[in-house]
Amino acid sequence: MRRQRHIQLLFLLPAVAWVLCFTLFPLIYSVRLSFYDARVGEPERFVGLANYATFFQDRRAWESLAITLVFVACGVTVQLVLGMALALLFNRSLPFRGVLRTLLTAPLFATPIAVGILFRTIFLAEGGLINGLLGLKVPWLSHPTLALVSVMLVDVWQWTPFCFLIFLAALQGIPEDYYEAARLETKSGWVLFRAITLPILKPTVVLVLLLRLTEAVKVLDIPYTLTGGGPHTATQVLSLYSYFVGLKDSNFGYASSISVIMLLLVTAMILVLFKRMRQVYQ
Amino acid sequence: MMRHRSRHFSKAFFAALAFAVVGVVFLPFYWAISLSLREKSEVFTVKGLGVPFVQYKPTLRHWTQELGTVEMQQALGNSLGIAAATAAVAVALGAPAAYAVARFKFRRPSNEDITLWFLSQRVLPPVATVAPLFLLIHWLGLLDTRTGLVLLNVTFNLPLVVVILRQAFLDLPVELEEAAMVDGAGHGTIFLRICLPLAAPGLAAAVLIVIAFTWNEFLFGLMIGSLHATVIPAHIAGTGSTRGPDFGFLAVRSLIAITPPVVLALLAQRYIVRGLTFGAVKG
């Protein structure tokens, strides 16, 4: 019996050890570094909470945080609503439904860095696809607000299929007879959706929302190549700011404190996600 | 009669809408292809959709030039090799662990806690760990090596493999294993001979998803690789600043990066939902 137990642990241990090695160390090191003044080529100096104090006084940091929150809130909302609309559309009987559904998943795995580069040519004010097709001269990437909208649109293009796929799977799990009785009462599709579909889908919506939130907060690749954080700092999300501070200015101490704050932010979301996932896993 | 006709109409309307949506979603891919086939002078002169053969004579010049560079060939080889090696190592380590949380009973920490701990590694923002991991790879003497990048990519993808495969093992009927146990087979034999082959679809999904994620990974590719271990995303990220507004090249480079993972996504689409929801939704 003891031997059995050891064999069972042996299944688990290599993976646990590997992940521990490469994640526990960085985490501890990041936290430690956030209390130091650490720059390349200079001796480290313990500065206590100074880096955190800097953060709270750093206008650019607060701006980044605000930009991130706007990006996440608007982007994820649009993705959920659009994803639900598409799922309802594709839950009808359509010609070539299977093929169309498969094609819709294409953006999901498209390399984000390359997507950013590609959409640069799409948003181009002159000669770009959107303005060219619509006969407009909108300065998508050079206007601060529009640039953030552009980054959101690209994120919506890439991630709406994810929401769509999960909602569609959930919709297909609702038995048709739930609707039959209700149809005697009302013919309105909207009433049926509100009274039957939405309550049943609620756990799925919450799950998708949490998964998207935790993912969207980390966004880096798309703004990196689409706007580079610009114009000026209009699309400089927190990841990008941390990257610039740490790797461009080589101010590792301050960058680490931004990372730690980001970790706390994400952890708050993760804890809610975990409550949900624990129910799923049990 | 009226009702019949309006039903017909609404059916046609929704079908058209569905096709339109797919068309819009595919427009960026089409646009990239169209741009990549134009001469430099035609990038701005061709208007609207830019239909090849109709609006301009397509050329493969950008493609042959770009694919002909040593840097691109090296990056392609590196990306492919690193993705394959990462998938192999992540599955080799992750499958037994997934089997353990699916089938064995752990008390402290409980099976759910172990699974959630793996999941938590996947949700953390990579930019938060970039500096220390850079140092770690530096101390290991693995900067600018493919091994260094495989180590890191395995770390990010191993949790995903565990969570996907855990569900795959849970879906298998436990009776087969019990029968084998009665016949005196040990955990190792049961895992290798019975469960792993039966979980082949889940295994395939995990491999495809890990390959796609590793191929797409940018930040660490940029940090670790400089001369020898360059990968596609890091290689193309500098595009634009070095070459100026040369859109044919932009299009070719993004298509070279995008095509392999998109094809994988289409192949693996039955499993994507499960993979991306960490096994929570079957899809």
Interface residues (C-beta under 8 A of the other chain):
Chain A: Q4 I7 Q8 L9 L10 F11 L12 P14 A15 V16 W18 V19 F22 T23 F25 P26 L27 Y29 S30 L33 L86 L89 F90 R92 L94 P95 R97 L100 T102 L103 L104 T105 A106 P107 L108 F109 A110 T111 P112 I113 A114 V115 I117 L118 F119 R120 T121 I122 E126 G127 L129 G132 L133 W157 P161 F162 L165 I166 A169 A170 T204 L207 L211 T214 V217 K218 L220 D221 Y224 T225 S239 S242 Y243 G246 L247 F252 A255 S256 S259 V260 M262 L263 V266 I270 L273 F274 M277 R278 V280 Y281 Q282
Chain B: F14 A15 L17 A18 F19 V21 V22 V25 F26 L27 P28 F29 W31 A32 L35 V43 F44 K47 G48 L49 L93 G94 P96 A97 Y99 A100 V101 F104 F106 N111 E112 I114 T115 L116 F118 L119 S120 Q121 V123 L124 P125 P126 V127 A128 T129 V130 A131 P132 L133 L135 L136 L151 L152 V154 T155 L158 P159 V162 G186 H187 G188 F191 A212 W215 N216 F218 L219 M223 I232 P233 I236 A237 T239 G240 F247 L250 A251 R253 S254 L255 I256 A257 I258 P261 V262 L264 A265 L266 Q269 I272 V273 L276 T277 F278 G279 A280 V281 K282 G283
